[in-house]
Amino acid sequence: MNRLISTALLTCFYCIATAQAPAEKYTPTAENLAARKDFKDRRFGMFIHWGASSVLGDGEWVMNNRNIKVKDYARLQQIFNPVHFDAKKWVAAAKNGGMKYITFITRHHDSFSNWDTKASDFKITNTPYGKDVFKDIAEECHKQGIKLFVYYSLLDWSRDDYPYETGRTGKGTGRTAKSDYAHYLQFMKDQLTELLTNYGPIAGVWFDGHWDQTAPEGEADRSSRIDWKYDEIYSLIHRLQPQCLIGNNHHMTPFEGEDFQMFERDLPGENRSGLSFQKATEHLPVETCETLNGSWGFNITDTKYKSVKEVVHLLVNAAGRDANLLLNIGPLPDGSVQPEFTDTLAAVGTWLNKYGETIYGTRGKIIPPQPWGVVTAKDKVLNVHILSKPKQAYVFVPGINQKVTKAVLLNTNKSITFKQQPEGVFIYLKNVSFDDVDQIVQLQTQ
């Protein structure tokens, strides 16, 4: 290889590397490290996809999927009027469901802002409704003790300054002007500054859209076609609110400056969605996001609502893998939340009132997931979650090195027989009236 080619390749590699991660070494503050632990302890959150797109009743990607032109899509602002929006009810629905934090869509890919931003005219305060819904949500979260995260889109299907020429989506919205990322970057900084200055403590920022500038998931080269300037964006956030956690849904290993990792529609270690080729980090909190029905934003034909059992299994399987579950709802365009969502969440909340000690504040990855379920741990208690009834009258929990002193059925508080061997623990379930949702056995250890 000649020297000129070698130099060119090194320069190219440098550009790719700097496009994906901040150049300076990130050192989280003590407040940030404490916030990471608190985030892991909370375990269960509500994702809310909602905005002007809900008017069309076809999900939050409707602008892209139908190739709606910017000038036509902008008319949604004239008819979006969520007269039944009630922040108190929204936050109460999360709290009744046993959720400990909310991640709210402040601006999705369509560019509509759900707060009174000064950086854009395409916003909720310019609708007939006219009110700052994010202000109400923030105030209510602070009142009810629910942590608040903001979802913020990095890509934009409406603005000319976003580098849509190199993006994978938003190709049919009619833009022809030359993009200007420096201008778009300043726009994002201005909006993020508003969100982190005017609404009290923000627990985290949930970025999405990085993948618009990369090859599809699973490709060998997922480098970005633009330099997002994450060093500038992330340092701004950490400067404004040091405790604020940063996550980026880029479907890759976390970049420098990020505080947690998320998996979209997959539990860590799984890739059923085709989006999760990355490995789960060993050093940062992990979160998996999933929908309560089949859609993120309101879809009038989507009736694939998950059962209470399915939600509990998602939550337990996430905790057993040492991950949080962020479960999404897509409220109606009038601002109300469907009873199919609130009723299911209330039932999950009832389950958590009984068994939340095996989820909140626990840690996972105690053992690998088993055919029958998973294990969570807190202090000296191992919570054995038996999600699938075994054919035999026992389960084997491998790799338990601590001395087990007692095995108790949590639903009855009755002791049951167990046998510990060097390879693990046998838990005997003969004559146990099996809980179809989750049979929990607590192992007391020394």
N, C-alpha and C positions, 0 to 999 in steps of 0.2 A: 504494500500500500504506500503510495507516495505521500509526501509530507502535506501537500495542499489538500488532498482528499481527507487525510487524517484530521487536519485542522478544521476543515469544514464540518466533519462529523462531530467533532468535539463541540464546536460552536452550536450545532443543531441540538445536540444532547443537552447543552447548558440551557438553551432557550426552552426546551420542553420541560426540563426540571423546574426552572424558575416559573414557568407558566402554571405549574400545578401546586406549588407550595411556597409559603413565605421564605425569604432568604435567611432571616434572622432566627436564631434559636429562641423558641418560646418557653418562658418559665412561668407557669401558672402561679397566681397569688395564693396566699393562705385562704382567702375568701373563696376563691375558685375551687380549690381542693376540697374545702368543706362543702361547697355546693354540689360537687360531684358525688360525694358520699350521700348527701341528702337526696339527690336525684335517684340513686340506686335504691335507697330505702323506700322511696315512694312507690315504685314498681308499676303503677297503673295510672294511665293518663287518658284524656279525651282529646282527640283530634277533631277539629271542626273545619270542614270545607264548605265555604259559603260566600256568596257575593252576587254581583249582577248576573253572572252566568246561570244562576239557579232559575231565573225567569224562564229560560228556554227548556228546562226540565230534561236535559240530555247530558248531564255531567259537566264537570269543570273544563273539559277539553273541547267543548262544543265549537268554539271559535276556530280552532285548528282543524277539527274533524270535518267541519262543514265548509271550510275555506271562506269564512265570513269576512268580508272586507272591513277594514278599520272604521270607515265612515258609517257603515251599516251597524256594526257591533256597538258603536258609541251611542246608538239610540236606546240601548238598554238602560242607560242612565236616566232617561226620561220616564221610564215605566217601572223601575225597581223601587218598590215602596213597601218595605217590611213593617207594616203597621202593627203586627203582632209580636215583634221582637221584644223580648224581655230578658235582659241580662241576668236578672235574679233567678229566673226559671232555668236558663241555660246552665248557670253555674250550679244551681241546686240539683239539676239532673246528673251532672258529673259527680257531685258529692254523694247523692243517693246511690250512685252506682259504685261507690267505694273508690272513685278516682281521686288522685291526689294532685293532679296538675292538668292544665289545659294548654294545648297548642292550637292557636287560632290563626287562620289565614288572614294576614294583613294585606298582602298583594300576591295574587296568583299570576300565571303566565299571561293572562289576558290584559294585565296592567291596571285593573280596577283596584283602587285603594279603599280599604274599609276603615279609614280614619280621616280626620280633617287635615290632610297633608297640604303644605304650601308648595310642594314641588310638582304637583300635577292637578289638573282640573277634572280628571276622570276619577271621581271619588264619591263616596257615599254622602257627603255633605252637600253635593250638588244634585242629588236625587230629590224626588218629591218628599221623601222621608226627612232628609236634611240634617240628621243627627249623627254624631260621632259614636258609632256603636262600639268601637274599640275602647273608648273612654269609659263607657258603661261597663263593659266586660272587665276591664282592668280594675275599676273601683270595686266591682262585686267580687272578683277573685281575692282582692286584698281583704275584703270584709269577711269572706267565708273561709279564709285560710287555704286557698287553692293557689299553687304556684302557676305563673303565667309565662308561657313560651310564645314567641311569635314566629310563624312561618313566613318566609320572605323569598319570593322568586328571584333568581338571578337572571332568568331569561324573560323576554317580553315579546309578545306577538303584535303589539300595537305601536310601540315607539319606533321612530326612524333611527334613533341614535344607537339602539341595541344592534350588535353585529349579526343581523339576521342573514346576511349573505353567506356566512360560513356555518350557520346553525342547521340543525336537522329538522326543526319544526317551524310552524308559522310561515310556511312558504306561500300560502295562498291568501294572505290577508291584504295584498295590494300595495305593499311598500315598494317604492322605487328610489327614494333618496339615498345618498351614500351615508352609511352609518358612521358614528363617531363615539368609540368606546370611552375616550377620555371624558366626554360630556355625559355619557350614560353612567360612568363610574361616579362622577360627582353627584348625579341625580340619586343614585343608590345611597351614597354617603349622607346626603341631605335627608333622605327618608329615614334611614337607620338612626340618624342623630335625633330626629323627631321622636321616633318610637322609644328610644332609650333615654330621652330627656323629659318628656311630657307626661308619662304615664306611670310613674313610680317604678318600683323594682321589677325588672324583667329577668326571669330565671334563665332564659336561653333564647338563642336565635336558631331556627331550623331552616337552613338554606336548601333550595331545590333548583334544579335546572342546569347544573354544571354539565350533565350528560348531553345537553343540546349541542355542545361544541366538541364532542368526542365521537369516536367510532362506537358502534353499538356494544352493549355489554357482552362479554365473552371474547371479544377481539383481543389479539395479542398486544396491540398498541392502543391504549386508551388515553393518550396524551391530548391535552386541550389544544384547539386551534387558535385560541386567544390567550393572552396573559390576563387573567382575571384581577390581578393585583390583590390577591388575598392578604398579603402582608399588610397592605393599607386598610383593607376592610376589617380584618380581624383585630388589628391593633386599635382601630377606632372603637370597636365594640368593647374590648377589654379595658380601654382607657375610660370610657364613659361609665361602664358598670363592671368592675373587676370580677365580680362573682358570676357574671353572665356566661353561661355555657354556650359553646358554638358547636353545632353539628352541621354536616353537609351531606346531602343525599346524592353523592356522586357515584355510589355503588363501587367504591374502591377502598383500599386501606386508608385510614385517616391521614390527612395532611398535617403538616406542622401548624400549630395554632388552634387545632380543633380539640374539643373537650369531651365529646362523646361520639359514638359511631351508631349509625342506624342501618337497619335492614328493611327493605320495602317488600311487604307481603311474604316475607320468609322469616322463619326462626333462624337464629345463628347456626350455621352448619348445614342449612338446607338451601336448595336452589330450585324450588318448584316454580317460581315466577319467571326464571330466566334472567333475573336481574342481579342475583347474589353470587357472583363468582369469587368475591373477596372473602378472606378469612376473618373471623371475629378477633378483635384486638384483645390482648391479654392485659392491657394497661389502662384502658378507659372504660367508662360506663357504656353499656350497649342497650339499644332500644330496637324493637321491631314494631312496625306500624301495619295495621290491617283495618279493613272496613267491617262495619257491623252488618251491612248487606253486601252487594257486589260493587258498589260505586263509591267514589270519593265525594263528588258533588251531587246535588239532588238530581235523581234520574227517575222520572215518573213511571217508567216501565220496569224498574228494578224491584222485585219483590223477594229477592234471595236473602231474606233475613236470617242471620245466624241464631241458633237456639241458645238458651242459657247455658246448657251443657257445653256447647261448642265454644262459647266465650270463656267459660271457666277453664276448659282444657287449653285454650290459647294462652291464657294468663299463667296457668300452672306450668305449662311447657316452656314459656318464656322465662319464668323465674328459675326453673330447674336448670336452664342454660345461662343463668346469671344475667338475664336481660329484662328490661321493662317491656310492657305492652302499651302501645299508644293506639287506642281503638277509635276509629273514625265514625262520625255521624255527618250527614249532609242535610241540614235543615231546609224547610220549604222556603220559597221566595218571599212569603209573607212574614217570615221570621219565626214561625212556630216549629216545634220539633215533633216529628211523627210519634204517635204512641207506640209503634212497633219498636222504636228506639228506647223511649223512656221506660216502657214496661219491662223490656229485657234488662236494661241497666239496673232498674230497681231490684229485680230478682237476683242479679249478680251481686248487688250491694248487700242483699240479705244473706247470701252465701258468705260474703266476706266478713259480715258482722260476726259470723260463727267461726270462720276459719282463717281470718285475715292474719292471725299470728304466724301462719305458715307461709305467708307471702310477703307482707310488709317487713322491711328491715332484714330480710333473709339474704343469704348468698347461695348461688347455684354452682354448677360445675363440680359438685361433690363427687359424683360418679357420672359416667357417660349416660345419656338417655337409654332406658331399657325398654323392651317390648311392652312391659306393663306400665311404665311411667317414669317419673323423675324424683329426685331428692333435693330438698332445700334445707338450709341449716341456719340456726341462730343460736348463739352462745353454745350450750352443750346439748342442744336438742337437734336431732335429725328428723325431718319431716318426710316420710316416705309416702309419696302421692301415687296411689295405685289407680290409674285411669282406665285400665282395661283388665277386666276380671280374668285371672289366670285359669287355665284348664285344670291345673292341679290345685291342691288345697294349701299352697304356700307360694311365696315369692322369695327369690334370692337376691340380696342386695350386695353386690361385689365390692371389694376394696375398702371395707370399713375397718380401719385400724384402731380407732378408739374403743375402749372397753365399754360395751353396752350393758347397762344395769337393769333396764326395764323397757318393755314394749307396751304401748297403750293405744287403744282405738280412740281416736280423738272425738268421734261423734257420740260415744257412750262413756268415755273415760274408764273403760274396763281394761285390765291387763290381759295380754294374750301371750301365748308361748312363743319363744324364739330360741334359736341356737346359734351361738357365734363360733366360727371357725377361722383359721388364719386367712382363708380366702374371702371371707365376708360373713353375712348374717342371713340365716333362714328365718322368715317370719311365717308362722303357721296360721292359716285362716279357716281351719275346720270349724264349722258351726257358727261362723261369723255371718251376720246378716249384711250382705254386701251393699254398699252405697254406690248406686249406678253412676253418679256424677264423679265422685272422687273419694275413694276409701283412703283415709289418711291414718297412718300409723306413726306415732311419735316414738323415736328411740331415744331414751335418756342415756347420756354417756358421761363418763368420768373426765 
